[in-house]
Amino acid sequence: MATTRLPMRHLREIFRQKYELKRSHREIARSVGVSSGSVSGAASRATAVGLDWTQIQALSPEALEERLYGPRGGKRRGRAALPDAAYLHVELRKPGVTLQLLHLEYLEQHANGYRYTCFCAHYNEWLAKQGPTMRQVHHGGDKLFVDYSGKKPRIVDPATGEVTEVELFVAVLGASNFTYAEATRTQQVPDWIGSHVRALSAIGGVPRAVVPDQLKSGVTVACRYEPGIQRSYEEMAQHYGTVILPARPAHPRDKAKVEAGVRVAQRWILGRIRNQTFFSLAELNARIAELVAELNDYRMRVYGASRRALFERLDRPALGALPAERFAYGEWKAVKVNIDYHVEYDHHYYSVEHTLLGAELDVRATRTTVEIYRGTERLTSHVRSHERGRHTTKPEHMPKSHQKHLEWSPSRIVSWAESIGPETGKLASAILAERRHPEQGYRSCLGILRLSKRYGADRLEAACARAMIAGARSYRHVESILKHGLDRLAPTEASASPQLPLVHENVRGRDYYH
């Protein structure tokens, strides 16, 4: 920082008391009414430029000030060349660059140039005239400022003529002012994050931080000290290897770059398209892209270079590399595992390991995939389904008993039954055929087939034969036949041959009624 210039009357009195009266710096400071540091600084300046009391008395106030502090107002005096303040301001945005380093480089080109104090004073005087927002020094590749414009572009429905206002997203790099803009239908999370992804792709790199306003789509808990970042937004930042640094609430100067960038976009883009009609979002964005390219190529008077030229010089070398794949947006939802070891998302049910009954998990759903997490651990994933009320189940998530049931099919059950005997096979086929859904007969068939372990295959085959004759089609009938030993009884001849007419006095016969 440059030292404040002392009035000439104070300087002359300081030098008089020091050189003529030989007083100490502390005594001089009390007498003149300045600090001891100011007295010491004035004496050091005089020694540095080789002035003694005799020379000081001979100089006019203006000449003495120029010898000690250099010229005022940025005017070129003598042979020393003034530093280029705009160049200094741009160079200071590069990582590791300081005014002291720039002063050394300045002296290498101008051996008789101004000393460091005058050098800094000239830069600070120039900077003070540029406006308060330029007082922030933004380093290359450091921050990307993002926001929405309060003024909105419009699109027109070609069929109905309905006019719809859409959002204008603006992103500005701090060091170069390089700008990206696009229109989206809403400010909702999918559009908000999609705009970030496209902005980073257009920039061709990743800044060290992204600075948004405390918009609900990006910040779930607005707080000056510990804002809560929306989970999908935070996940996007992790994917790109950057961080989210929300501006403080009600502090627009925290994101002055994008505030200014939004104003420029409103004038440069919205002003230019005010008399144009667009019938789709794609058509509008194509025009916005043309205007943004012109904006980035426009030469800025203050810096003597365009945004694109500054971007290539300052930001591009310092940006991080883009990941191999673009971020795939996913929505998060907290879920609880139901008693059937499934969780619900968008009216569809997805399975998890059956041991997680009652657990509280998180679902992340993309356009094609549903992933299920416990904390940061990814438990499983499914192909996303949009069938309402249906289930997507992985066999390995089921209990062993359910897995075995899932493995059965009608053909497998009939094959097992036929391995016991043809009559058993016929009964299994009949049971499955009579059910509206074959799965409804699985339990009956499996129960019948397991009876062979208790009674043997031969007895089961005989019991199934008797059940087929009797028209019995259930596990209970076959078990009853085996339990009462009916399978050991040979079929009666009466059951195999036509029955003889029954003669009895109480049986009148059909002729009685005619």
C-alpha positions as a printed NumPy array, in Angstrom:
array([[   0.   ,    0.   ,    0.   ],
       [   1.219,    3.497,   -0.791],
       [   1.907,    5.839,    2.15 ],
       [  -0.441,    8.81 ,    2.497],
       [   1.168,   12.052,    1.318],
       [   1.817,   14.573,    4.107],
       [   1.089,   18.279,    3.569],
       [   4.182,   20.207,    2.501],
       [   4.095,   22.463,    5.552],
       [   4.285,   19.399,    7.779],
       [   7.124,   17.961,    5.737],
       [   9.203,   21.12 ,    5.908],
       [   8.659,   21.373,    9.672],
       [   9.645,   17.72 ,   10.11 ],
       [  12.847,   18.229,    8.13 ],
       [  13.639,   21.498,    9.992],
       [  13.316,   19.89 ,   13.396],
       [  15.229,   16.798,   12.319],
       [  18.143,   18.407,   10.48 ],
       [  18.446,   21.778,   12.265],
       [  17.178,   21.032,   15.78 ],
       [  18.321,   17.397,   15.854],
       [  15.17 ,   16.277,   17.69 ],
       [  14.027,   12.662,   17.971],
       [  11.26 ,   11.259,   15.774],
       [   8.924,   10.93 ,   18.745],
       [   9.46 ,   14.555,   19.776],
       [   8.901,   15.72 ,   16.202],
       [   5.704,   13.648,   15.945],
       [   4.243,   15.235,   19.101],
       [   5.2  ,   18.7  ,   17.925],
       [   3.844,   18.419,   14.373],
       [   0.806,   16.277,   15.272],
       [   1.579,   13.218,   13.151],
       [   2.598,    9.653,   13.92 ],
       [   6.171,    8.573,   14.549],
       [   5.887,    6.318,   11.511],
       [   5.076,    9.297,    9.307],
       [   8.161,   11.126,   10.577],
       [  10.329,    8.049,    9.998],
       [   8.852,    7.542,    6.511],
       [   9.482,   11.154,    5.492],
       [  13.093,   10.967,    6.675],
       [  13.618,    7.671,    4.809],
       [  12.225,    9.155,    1.605],
       [  14.533,   12.137,    1.818],
       [  17.532,    9.874,    2.382],
       [  16.462,    7.565,   -0.495],
       [  16.337,   10.415,   -3.02 ],
       [  19.489,   12.091,   -1.65 ],
       [  17.998,   15.276,   -0.183],
       [  19.549,   17.262,    2.667],
       [  18.229,   20.308,    4.494],
       [  19.972,   22.774,    2.189],
       [  18.375,   21.194,   -0.92 ],
       [  14.989,   20.956,    0.769],
       [  15.038,   24.698,    1.538],
       [  15.801,   25.482,   -2.099],
       [  12.927,   23.432,   -3.559],
       [   9.416,   24.734,   -4.1  ],
       [   6.558,   22.84 ,   -2.396],
       [   5.522,   21.229,   -5.731],
       [   9.076,   20.19 ,   -6.585],
       [   9.664,   18.772,   -3.118],
       [   6.455,   16.722,   -3.301],
       [   7.375,   15.336,   -6.707],
       [  10.901,   14.409,   -5.539],
       [   9.532,   12.587,   -2.509],
       [   6.305,   11.042,   -3.858],
       [   6.367,   11.311,   -7.627],
       [   3.885,   13.158,   -9.871],
       [   0.199,   13.515,   -9.022],
       [  -2.736,   12.633,  -11.202],
       [  -0.963,   10.121,  -13.439],
       [   0.712,   12.804,  -15.584],
       [   3.996,   12.01 ,  -17.239],
       [   6.782,   14.249,  -15.87 ],
       [  10.467,   14.101,  -16.548],
       [  11.978,   11.079,  -18.18 ],
       [  10.288,    8.398,  -16.004],
       [   7.536,    6.452,  -17.781],
       [   4.274,    5.959,  -15.912],
       [   3.204,    2.336,  -15.381],
       [   0.204,    1.101,  -17.393],
       [  -2.446,    0.807,  -14.666],
       [  -4.898,   -1.184,  -16.828],
       [  -2.14 ,   -3.691,  -17.627],
       [  -1.285,   -3.966,  -13.925],
       [  -4.94 ,   -4.621,  -13.061],
       [  -5.17 ,   -7.458,  -15.557],
       [  -1.861,   -9.025,  -14.523],
       [  -2.834,   -8.985,  -10.851],
       [  -5.569,  -11.523,  -11.681],
       [  -2.992,  -14.161,  -12.529],
       [  -2.09 ,  -16.55 ,   -9.688],
       [   0.945,  -15.461,   -7.665],
       [   1.227,  -11.997,   -9.25 ],
       [   1.697,   -9.06 ,   -6.82 ],
       [   2.324,   -5.334,   -7.203],
       [   5.849,   -5.838,   -5.912],
       [   6.599,   -8.351,   -8.681],
       [   5.072,   -6.049,  -11.301],
       [   7.159,   -3.153,   -9.984],
       [  10.349,   -5.175,  -10.403],
       [   9.335,   -6.004,  -13.991],
       [   8.552,   -2.32 ,  -14.549],
       [  12.04 ,   -1.306,  -13.359],
       [  13.619,   -3.865,  -15.67 ],
       [  12.087,   -1.978,  -18.589],
       [  12.491,    1.513,  -17.087],
       [  15.65 ,    1.749,  -14.99 ],
       [  14.853,    5.353,  -14.05 ],
       [  11.208,    4.558,  -13.32 ],
       [   9.268,    5.431,  -10.209],
       [  10.003,    3.78 ,   -6.878],
       [   7.611,    1.264,   -5.377],
       [   5.623,    3.759,   -3.279],
       [   4.941,    6.052,   -6.226],
       [   4.247,    3.02 ,   -8.41 ],
       [   1.547,    1.803,   -5.996],
       [   0.12 ,    5.285,   -5.566],
       [  -0.333,    5.66 ,   -9.306],
       [  -2.128,    2.29 ,   -9.575],
       [  -4.412,    2.979,   -6.601],
       [  -5.355,    6.414,   -7.937],
       [  -6.316,    4.82 ,  -11.243],
       [  -8.213,    2.028,   -9.496],
       [ -10.224,    4.451,   -7.379],
       [ -11.597,    6.05 ,  -10.541],
       [ -12.859,    2.77 ,  -12.035],
       [ -15.767,    2.204,   -9.639],
       [ -16.116,    0.231,   -6.384],
       [ -16.805,   -3.156,   -8.002],
       [ -13.345,   -3.252,   -9.568],
       [ -11.689,   -3.156,   -6.152],
       [ -12.012,   -6.951,   -5.977],
       [  -9.098,   -8.806,   -7.509],
       [ -10.197,  -12.007,   -9.277],
       [  -7.538,  -14.551,  -10.156],
       [  -7.596,  -16.595,  -13.343],
       [  -9.669,  -19.77 ,  -13.158],
       [ -10.746,  -18.992,   -9.615],
       [ -14.489,  -18.261,   -9.636],
       [ -17.493,  -18.58 ,  -11.939],
       [ -20.377,  -16.304,  -10.897],
       [ -23.889,  -17.485,  -11.84 ],
       [ -27.352,  -15.931,  -11.604],
       [ -30.667,  -15.397,  -13.402],
       [ -31.712,  -12.151,  -15.033],
       [ -34.691,  -10.398,  -13.53 ],
       [ -35.791,   -9.359,  -17.025],
       [ -36.942,  -12.292,  -19.126],
       [ -37.005,  -13.142,  -22.836],
       [ -40.168,  -14.573,  -24.417],
       [ -41.194,  -17.317,  -26.811],
       [ -44.433,  -17.559,  -28.766],
       [ -46.469,  -20.71 ,  -29.375],
       [ -46.788,  -20.898,  -33.189],
       [ -50.134,  -22.698,  -32.963],
       [ -51.948,  -20.565,  -30.39 ],
       [ -49.916,  -17.359,  -30.303],
       [ -49.549,  -17.672,  -26.527],
       [ -46.565,  -15.707,  -25.185],
       [ -44.471,  -17.385,  -22.484],
       [ -41.741,  -15.75 ,  -20.455],
       [ -38.634,  -17.879,  -19.943],
       [ -35.563,  -17.495,  -17.727],
       [ -32.187,  -16.038,  -18.759],
       [ -29.239,  -17.769,  -17.061],
       [ -25.923,  -15.851,  -16.981],
       [ -22.456,  -17.096,  -15.934],
       [ -19.38 ,  -14.845,  -15.774],
       [ -15.74 ,  -15.763,  -15.064],
       [ -14.209,  -13.425,  -12.502],
       [ -10.824,  -12.714,  -14.06 ],
       [ -11.725,  -12.215,  -17.733],
       [ -15.466,  -11.366,  -17.597],
       [ -15.956,  -14.138,  -20.171],
       [ -19.729,  -14.627,  -20.354],
       [ -22.097,  -17.521,  -21.021],
       [ -25.867,  -17.094,  -21.285],
       [ -28.845,  -19.253,  -22.23 ],
       [ -32.603,  -19.385,  -21.834],
       [ -34.401,  -22.083,  -19.829],
       [ -38.074,  -22.662,  -19.165],
       [ -37.813,  -22.523,  -15.369],
       [ -35.454,  -21.926,  -12.466],
       [ -36.141,  -25.398,  -11.102],
       [ -33.281,  -27.713,  -10.102],
       [ -33.065,  -29.685,  -13.407],
       [ -32.848,  -26.467,  -15.471],
       [ -30.496,  -24.811,  -12.954],
       [ -28.005,  -27.688,  -12.968],
       [ -28.388,  -28.269,  -16.716],
       [ -27.365,  -24.649,  -17.337],
       [ -24.238,  -25.158,  -15.211],
       [ -23.288,  -28.282,  -17.15 ],
       [ -23.68 ,  -26.52 ,  -20.503],
       [ -21.816,  -23.43 ,  -19.232],
       [ -18.81 ,  -25.502,  -18.139],
       [ -18.813,  -27.299,  -21.492],
       [ -18.87 ,  -23.948,  -23.334],
       [ -16.031,  -22.622,  -21.175],
       [ -14.029,  -25.789,  -21.747],
       [ -12.813,  -26.122,  -18.16 ],
       [ -13.713,  -26.046,  -14.475],
       [ -13.103,  -23.093,  -12.112],
       [ -12.034,  -23.667,   -8.526],
       [ -15.383,  -22.371,   -7.211],
       [ -18.889,  -21.504,   -8.393],
       [ -20.583,  -18.514,   -6.721],
       [ -24.409,  -18.506,   -6.942],
       [ -26.984,  -16.37 ,   -5.237],
       [ -28.838,  -18.158,   -2.425],
       [ -31.441,  -19.396,   -4.906],
       [ -33.732,  -22.192,   -3.656],
       [ -32.691,  -24.439,   -6.527],
       [ -29.089,  -24.294,   -5.323],
       [ -29.261,  -23.486,   -1.608],
       [ -31.81 ,  -25.273,    0.564],
       [ -30.892,  -23.432,    3.789],
       [ -30.034,  -19.75 ,    3.372],
       [ -27.405,  -18.817,    5.944],
       [ -24.556,  -16.328,    6.017],
       [ -22.15 ,  -18.782,    7.647],
       [ -23.251,  -22.351,    6.811],
       [ -25.669,  -22.402,    3.858],
       [ -27.202,  -25.778,    2.986],
       [ -26.387,  -26.801,   -0.58 ],
       [ -29.059,  -28.68 ,   -2.548],
       [ -27.922,  -32.308,   -2.806],
       [ -27.983,  -32.672,   -6.6  ],
       [ -26.17 ,  -29.33 ,   -6.925],
       [ -23.493,  -30.467,   -4.481],
       [ -23.193,  -33.769,   -6.353],
       [ -22.638,  -31.851,   -9.606],
       [ -19.827,  -29.849,   -7.962],
       [ -18.173,  -33.056,   -6.753],
       [ -18.425,  -34.556,  -10.234],
       [ -16.575,  -31.579,  -11.733],
       [ -14.083,  -31.223,   -8.885],
       [ -15.184,  -27.737,   -7.824],
       [ -16.994,  -26.216,   -4.827],
       [ -20.123,  -24.115,   -4.318],
       [ -19.579,  -20.814,   -2.451],
       [ -22.988,  -19.099,   -2.129],
       [ -22.926,  -15.323,   -1.798],
       [ -24.091,  -13.961,    1.535],
       [ -27.788,  -13.1  ,    1.695],
       [ -28.461,   -9.426,    0.822],
       [ -24.812,   -8.854,   -0.196],
       [ -24.859,   -8.268,   -3.969],
       [ -21.226,   -7.141,   -3.959],
       [ -20.214,  -10.714,   -3.135],
       [ -21.214,  -11.499,   -6.727],
       [ -20.708,   -8.106,   -8.31 ],
       [ -19.244,   -9.771,  -11.398],
       [ -22.438,  -11.562,  -12.309],
       [ -24.581,   -8.595,  -11.246],
       [ -22.68 ,   -6.522,  -13.795],
       [ -22.72 ,   -9.435,  -16.244],
       [ -26.505,   -9.7  ,  -15.962],
       [ -26.861,   -5.976,  -16.686],
       [ -24.584,   -6.309,  -19.714],
       [ -26.551,   -9.367,  -20.904],
       [ -29.834,   -7.509,  -20.521],
       [ -28.549,   -4.63 ,  -22.639],
       [ -26.557,   -6.654,  -25.131],
       [ -28.977,   -9.588,  -25.548],
       [ -32.465,   -8.563,  -24.476],
       [ -32.095,   -5.112,  -25.991],
       [ -31.042,   -6.572,  -29.336],
       [ -33.858,   -9.151,  -29.526],
       [ -36.667,   -6.934,  -28.216],
       [ -38.274,   -6.674,  -31.667],
       [ -37.651,  -10.289,  -32.693],
       [ -40.077,  -13.191,  -32.305],
       [ -38.987,  -16.716,  -31.374],
       [ -41.225,  -19.741,  -31.65 ],
       [ -39.153,  -22.215,  -29.634],
       [ -36.565,  -22.299,  -26.886],
       [ -33.989,  -23.755,  -29.295],
       [ -34.507,  -20.885,  -31.734],
       [ -34.119,  -18.343,  -28.934],
       [ -30.951,  -19.988,  -27.615],
       [ -29.405,  -20.075,  -31.077],
       [ -29.804,  -16.288,  -31.293],
       [ -28.512,  -15.806,  -27.728],
       [ -25.398,  -17.85 ,  -28.592],
       [ -24.676,  -15.537,  -31.543],
       [ -25.005,  -12.415,  -29.387],
       [ -22.882,  -13.874,  -26.552],
       [ -20.118,  -14.673,  -29.034],
       [ -20.202,  -11.038,  -30.217],
       [ -20.136,   -9.842,  -26.602],
       [ -17.078,  -11.937,  -25.771],
       [ -15.277,  -10.659,  -28.889],
       [ -16.085,   -6.994,  -28.165],
       [ -12.992,   -4.972,  -27.138],
       [ -13.396,   -3.478,  -23.648],
       [ -12.139,    0.082,  -23.401],
       [ -10.815,   -0.18 ,  -19.833],
       [  -8.648,   -3.225,  -20.499],
       [  -7.87 ,   -2.634,  -24.136],
       [  -8.799,   -6.268,  -24.914],
       [ -11.875,   -8.431,  -25.442],
       [ -13.338,  -10.858,  -22.918],
       [ -12.233,  -13.739,  -25.119],
       [  -8.652,  -12.434,  -25.321],
       [  -8.509,  -12.037,  -21.535],
       [ -10.057,  -15.491,  -21.147],
       [  -7.337,  -17.064,  -23.269],
       [  -4.672,  -15.16 ,  -21.341],
       [  -5.987,  -15.424,  -17.769],
       [  -8.66 ,  -18.056,  -17.247],
       [  -8.056,  -20.86 ,  -19.71 ],
       [  -4.536,  -21.749,  -18.458],
       [  -5.804,  -21.893,  -14.86 ],
       [  -9.056,  -23.854,  -15.366],
       [  -9.318,  -27.467,  -14.276],
       [  -9.945,  -30.177,  -16.85 ],
       [ -13.48 ,  -31.312,  -17.625],
       [ -14.273,  -34.907,  -16.574],
       [ -14.539,  -37.551,  -19.293],
       [ -18.344,  -37.716,  -18.954],
       [ -20.864,  -34.931,  -18.499],
       [ -22.784,  -34.874,  -15.253],
       [ -26.029,  -36.857,  -15.386],
       [ -28.682,  -35.095,  -13.352],
       [ -30.358,  -37.2  ,  -10.699],
       [ -33.143,  -36.475,   -8.219],
       [ -32.78 ,  -37.611,   -4.605],
       [ -35.547,  -38.916,   -2.374],
       [ -35.483,  -40.279,    1.188],
       [ -37.332,  -43.616,    1.373],
       [ -38.092,  -46.366,    3.889],
       [ -37.886,  -50.07 ,    3.03 ],
       [ -41.349,  -51.664,    3.122],
       [ -42.172,  -55.072,    4.561],
       [ -41.867,  -56.596,    1.07 ],
       [ -38.208,  -55.337,    0.856],
       [ -39.097,  -52.778,   -1.842],
       [ -38.865,  -48.963,   -1.879],
       [ -41.181,  -46.647,   -3.805],
       [ -40.115,  -43.992,   -6.29 ],
       [ -42.476,  -42.305,   -8.75 ],
       [ -45.224,  -44.881,   -8.033],
       [ -42.99 ,  -47.859,   -8.914],
       [ -41.36 ,  -50.286,   -6.48 ],
       [ -37.698,  -51.356,   -6.538],
       [ -36.163,  -54.157,   -4.484],
       [ -33.327,  -54.022,   -1.962],
       [ -31.708,  -56.736,    0.139],
       [ -34.441,  -58.335,    2.279],
       [ -32.351,  -57.845,    5.44 ],
       [ -32.912,  -54.051,    5.157],
       [ -36.593,  -54.15 ,    6.171],
       [ -37.533,  -50.843,    7.793],
       [ -34.214,  -49.146,    6.949],
       [ -34.173,  -45.48 ,    5.872],
       [ -32.334,  -45.126,    2.551],
       [ -31.893,  -42.62 ,   -0.27 ],
       [ -32.962,  -43.062,   -3.885],
       [ -31.151,  -41.276,   -6.716],
       [ -33.115,  -41.389,   -9.962],
       [ -31.875,  -40.346,  -13.391],
       [ -33.778,  -40.546,  -16.66 ],
       [ -32.746,  -44.199,  -17.149],
       [ -31.541,  -45.494,  -13.767],
       [ -32.669,  -45.767,  -10.154],
       [ -29.844,  -46.1  ,   -7.604],
       [ -30.354,  -46.85 ,   -3.91 ],
       [ -27.891,  -45.576,   -1.272],
       [ -27.315,  -46.009,    2.445],
       [ -25.405,  -42.866,    3.327],
       [ -22.651,  -42.692,    0.727],
       [ -22.723,  -46.461,    0.052],
       [ -24.402,  -47.469,   -3.214],
       [ -26.409,  -50.614,   -2.431],
       [ -27.971,  -51.469,   -5.784],
       [ -29.376,  -50.032,   -9.001],
       [ -32.292,  -50.809,  -11.322],
       [ -33.36 ,  -49.805,  -14.806],
       [ -35.958,  -47.109,  -14.277],
       [ -39.541,  -48.128,  -14.986],
       [ -42.535,  -45.827,  -15.436],
       [ -45.181,  -48.548,  -14.86 ],
       [ -47.292,  -47.36 ,  -11.949],
       [ -47.899,  -49.82 ,   -9.152],
       [ -45.58 ,  -52.513,  -10.567],
       [ -42.477,  -54.057,   -9.   ],
       [ -38.902,  -54.46 ,  -10.209],
       [ -37.214,  -57.22 ,   -8.214],
       [ -33.751,  -58.766,   -8.28 ],
       [ -33.705,  -62.462,   -7.291],
       [ -30.637,  -62.018,   -5.08 ],
       [ -32.575,  -59.558,   -2.909],
       [ -35.194,  -62.169,   -2.011],
       [ -35.118,  -64.551,    0.981],
       [ -34.003,  -68.089,    0.087],
       [ -37.548,  -69.424,    0.279],
       [ -38.768,  -66.747,   -2.129],
       [ -35.864,  -67.393,   -4.473],
       [ -36.692,  -71.084,   -4.697],
       [ -40.318,  -70.262,   -5.436],
       [ -39.206,  -67.876,   -8.167],
       [ -37.126,  -70.587,   -9.799],
       [ -40.186,  -72.795,  -10.457],
       [ -42.101,  -72.851,  -13.732],
       [ -45.089,  -74.965,  -14.907],
       [ -42.91 ,  -77.093,  -17.184],
       [ -40.413,  -77.773,  -14.393],
       [ -43.141,  -78.815,  -11.964],
       [ -44.747,  -81.169,  -14.518],
       [ -41.352,  -82.697,  -15.348],
       [ -40.696,  -83.405,  -11.658],
       [ -44.182,  -84.931,  -11.299],
       [ -43.651,  -87.175,  -14.346],
       [ -40.395,  -88.412,  -12.841],
       [ -42.519,  -89.969,  -10.049],
       [ -45.059,  -91.431,  -12.446],
       [ -47.414,  -90.686,  -15.311],
       [ -50.472,  -90.372,  -13.05 ],
       [ -48.669,  -87.859,  -10.854],
       [ -47.731,  -85.913,  -13.983],
       [ -51.343,  -85.905,  -15.177],
       [ -52.559,  -84.616,  -11.812],
       [ -49.956,  -81.796,  -11.724],
       [ -50.91 ,  -80.763,  -15.271],
       [ -54.597,  -80.791,  -14.366],
       [ -54.035,  -78.637,  -11.247],
       [ -52.025,  -76.03 ,  -13.187],
       [ -54.51 ,  -75.999,  -16.061],
       [ -57.504,  -75.374,  -13.792],
       [ -55.949,  -72.285,  -12.143],
       [ -56.454,  -68.863,  -13.696],
       [ -52.727,  -68.258,  -13.266],
       [ -50.387,  -71.27 ,  -13.163],
       [ -48.504,  -69.725,  -10.227],
       [ -51.638,  -70.212,   -8.115],
       [ -51.187,  -74.002,   -8.433],
       [ -47.474,  -74.043,   -7.55 ],
       [ -47.997,  -74.606,   -3.843],
       [ -50.522,  -77.454,   -4.371],
       [ -48.21 ,  -79.246,   -6.778],
       [ -45.112,  -78.763,   -4.617],
       [ -47.019,  -80.032,   -1.575],
       [ -48.174,  -83.144,   -3.479],
       [ -44.669,  -83.849,   -4.778],
       [ -43.171,  -83.548,   -1.288],
       [ -45.559,  -86.287,   -0.075],
       [ -43.266,  -88.757,   -1.842],
       [ -40.685,  -88.21 ,    0.912],
       [ -43.186,  -89.407,    3.552],
       [ -45.096,  -92.101,    1.677],
       [ -42.839,  -93.094,   -1.178],
       [ -43.118,  -92.616,   -4.931],
       [ -45.245,  -95.759,   -5.531],
       [ -47.925,  -94.87 ,   -3.028],
       [ -48.018,  -91.273,   -4.296],
       [ -48.442,  -92.492,   -7.871],
       [ -51.366,  -94.747,   -6.777],
       [ -52.932,  -91.901,   -4.783],
       [ -52.711,  -89.545,   -7.765],
       [ -54.346,  -92.18 ,   -9.976],
       [ -57.233,  -92.531,   -7.515],
       [ -57.515,  -88.685,   -7.255],
       [ -57.729,  -88.406,  -11.047],
       [ -60.6  ,  -90.931,  -11.091],
       [ -62.398,  -89.111,   -8.28 ],
       [ -61.864,  -85.693,   -9.91 ],
       [ -59.855,  -84.42 ,   -6.904],
       [ -57.521,  -81.55 ,   -7.756],
       [ -55.847,  -80.487,   -4.536],
       [ -53.09 ,  -81.322,   -2.086],
       [ -55.6  ,  -82.041,    0.704],
       [ -57.37 ,  -84.724,   -1.331],
       [ -54.151,  -86.568,   -2.158],
       [ -52.907,  -86.309,    1.446],
       [ -56.263,  -87.687,    2.694],
       [ -56.065,  -90.655,    0.295],
       [ -52.568,  -91.508,    1.546],
       [ -53.42 ,  -90.879,    5.2  ],
       [ -56.378,  -93.285,    5.138],
       [ -54.609,  -95.87 ,    2.971],
       [ -57.116,  -95.586,    0.125],
       [ -54.242,  -95.759,   -2.339],
       [ -53.767,  -99.462,   -1.369],
       [ -57.327, -100.359,   -2.417],
       [ -57.729, -101.484,   -5.988],
       [ -60.389,  -99.627,   -7.975],
       [ -63.745, -101.564,   -7.722],
       [ -65.246, -103.191,  -10.741],
       [ -68.331, -101.111,  -10.145],
       [ -66.359,  -97.988,  -10.718],
       [ -64.967,  -99.414,  -13.94 ],
       [ -68.246, -100.93 ,  -15.364],
       [ -71.784,  -99.568,  -15.863],
       [ -73.893,  -99.794,  -12.712],
       [ -76.834, -102.281,  -12.683],
       [ -80.364, -100.927,  -12.241],
       [ -81.311, -100.683,   -8.584],
       [ -84.566, -102.606,   -7.671],
       [ -86.355, -101.431,   -4.51 ],
       [ -89.973, -100.944,   -3.458],
       [ -89.402,  -97.289,   -2.78 ],
       [ -87.898,  -96.67 ,   -6.179],
       [ -90.799,  -96.021,   -8.56 ],
       [ -88.849,  -95.523,  -11.758],
       [ -89.467,  -93.147,  -14.633],
       [ -92.575,  -94.946,  -15.874],
       [ -94.467,  -94.121,  -12.641],
       [ -94.944,  -90.514,  -13.72 ],
       [ -96.479,  -91.253,  -17.14 ]])
